Amino acid sequence: MTGHPTLAAIVGLSLTISLTASLIAAVVGMPLGALLALTRFPGRAALVVLVNATMGLPPVVVGLAVYLLLSRSGPLGSMGILFTPTAMIVAQTILVVPIIAALTRQTVEDLWSDYRDELNAMEVGPAGRVATLLWDARYSLLTALLAGFGRAIAEVGAVMIVGGNIDGFTRTMTTSIALETSKGDLPLAMQLGLVLICIVLAINAAAWAARLWSERQAG
Amino acid sequence: MRAPSSELPVVLDRVSFRAGETTILDRLSLTLAPGAPTVIVGPNGSGKTTLLRLCMGLIAPTEGGIAWGGRSQATMARRAIVFQRPVMLRRSTAANVAYALAKANVTGSARRDRVDELLAQVGLSDLAQRPARQLSVGEAQRLALARALARDPELLLLDEPTASLDPASTRRVEEIILMAAQSGIKIVMASHDLGQVRRIAGEVVFLARGALCEQSSAGDFLNCPKTPEAAAFLRGDLVI
């Protein structure tokens, strides 16, 4: 493989964008999922179905929507962030929030049916319930976070559209693979693909080890 | 010294509780006064658990009213309940007690001291750092008692606290209950174990099919039951 510094920069950018998007999505999606699990209101079932369905949002569609929002003539065009890593983080966050919210809702709802009586008997209020359930479900929620990260790091449609695949600025692993494939440089595309798979594998292994270790600490 | 009681007596006035078409409790009037432990006796499905949940304020009666110390408001600050199958939080044993203390507004170093005291009181000091979900059934039951006592209750409601315990575990749980009773906490406990009634009860409330059949001192109940249902229950007949 040629151009190792470039490769490192591409890998670094991919990780920065997808990890940032996953963390923002966790901060937004976990409380959202918990609220959805704990509240009862008309239309809740429809909202749950909607959130579950948006787990399968096509990345190119999200990319297109964000593109329209951020383009010069779009409502947020004045921010001037189209074709920057920031725009890519925005698009991936939108892709990941539904995954984390949907998986969190399921996890928290299951734990709540376990905890309901005890927390009610201790007079724990709504905010306390959300905090307690998210904290006590943290190992299961790590899986939700990984699922979200997996979607972000693997997608190509959204970052391609809103990032523009600009060499040295918004080129990620997946957009490079797409580019090299269309240029006919299949060996390089395959090498990039292998690197991508190895990185995802390493992150999941690290998360698994962290979960094993901390479960032993707290049960 | 304890402040004057604010939760007692608990007065139930013609309380009914229905779930859909099923009547679980039917026009039950009952006064639970301070003093020796009250044991609620009756077959499965007689409404013991529902009665305890009503007394805790976790559910509201379909009809009738409940008053705690003359007030019908729902704050349950000085009440605590141990469910038949208590759920341990996914934290350490000590953290379970600390959580209950935090929710009862005990803070700072007072909380740490109280965790140690309560764990010692229920004999779980050695298991303080053990994940609570790994405790045995008997240990979990004692941890649930520690969590309930963390609320510094005047009224402690217990739903068959020894139902699935072996004799040794039962004895340890009963010792904790009697200790709590001696410290002035009013115990109201469901049981269908007559041996336990003899060991613990000062007063017996006998329920059958959602109705109050009998409320009398433990001695009177065991020696000369007033209703045929209670007599049959004491003989060991199957009362349904």
Interface residues (C-beta under 8 A of the other chain):
Chain A: D114 Y115 D117 E118 N120 A121 M122 E123 V124 G128 T132 D136 A137 Q217 A218 G219
Chain B: M56 L58 T75 M76 A77 A80 I81 F83 P86 V87 L89 R90 R91 S92 A95 Y99 A100 K103 A104 R130 P131 A132 R133 Q134 R147 R151
